Amino acid sequence: MATTLVIFSSLRDLSVGVDSMGYYLSFLYEISARNYSYLLRKIEVGWLFLNLLIQEYFGDFKMVLVVSSCLTIFPLFHVFKKDTSNPILAILLYFLLFYYFFSYSIMRQAIAVSFFTLSVYYFERNKMRGAIIAICCAGIFHYSSLSLILLVLLLNKVNFSLRWYVTTFIGSFILGFSGIMDVARQYLAYLPFEKYANYMNYNLDAEFNRFASYLFLLPKLTFYIYLYSQIYRSGHRISSLQLKLIWFSMIITCLFLSVPQISRFSIYLSIFEILVIVNTIDLSVNKRKIELTFFTIAYGIIYFLYYVVSNRYGVMPYVFG
């Protein structure tokens, strides 16, 4: 299954994925060993080295797609296999919730998300060498992932009640909808890395439909409240750290939905919903198992259809290249 997804990702046309053409043009005209020091201010060292390596030995951007697809999918599927009892359902959710198609566009961050997930997997098992190597791999492809180290360490030390989760979910949704947090965009200019600081003006002229955007977020919010309620009331032994990472992703999304550069950060954390959902279904019994499975599939289909219709990440229609 992993190999099939790698093939489809690698053989896509450059019109598939919002950023695919930009990566291709950068590979052809911008990235060069001659201006290496200048490029380090704009491009993460891992992505830069990967492009230079492929330029030297293959000279074909298709190999960038192949390697980036492998770096995205194989670490994640390793976690799906090791950390869930039903990898097939995990892969289905990975597809329905559009995490797979996310890698078609924002390739560098998709690699970082994959290795960050692997790092948390090792961290939870106290395999610190693997955790450090994995987060370093994430960091060299997207420096923003390094900020997650402190977050993981902090969240691992605290415990939250169901009331806290539900209250903060609803509270952040209301606060974000009010528009108070939109001011966060102006602080992007103070980010230390030149490319991230320039995000302040990214999509500045794009119209943000607040009502429609938060209406789209409502099914996810409702499902999360339902899922957390099921976990706490049933006493299931689900990873506490993963629950807190998902919680933080939802808080960020609700508060900063109008600032895509910040809300996109939540993808590092929200992907853990796949592991939590699958393991919760596995631990449920009888009617509750059927009910949770039904709501999970409905949740996945709702967002899959929405993403397809809205052409999320510019991946539709899929065209072979």
Secondary structure by P-SEA (a helix, b strand, c coil): caaaaaaaaaacccccccaaaaaaaaacccccccccccccccccaaaaaaaaaaaaccccaaaaaaaaaaaccaaaaaaaacccccaaaaaaaaaaaccccccccaaaaaaaaaaaaaaaaaaaacaaaaaaaaaaaaaaaccccccaaaaaaaaaaccccaaaaaaaaaaaaaaaaaccccccccccccccccccccccccccccccaaaaaaaaaaaaaaaaaaaaaaaaaacccccaaaaaaaaaaaaaaaaccccaaaaaaccccccaaaaaaaaaaaaccaaaaaaaaaaaaaaaaaaaaaaaaaccccccccccc
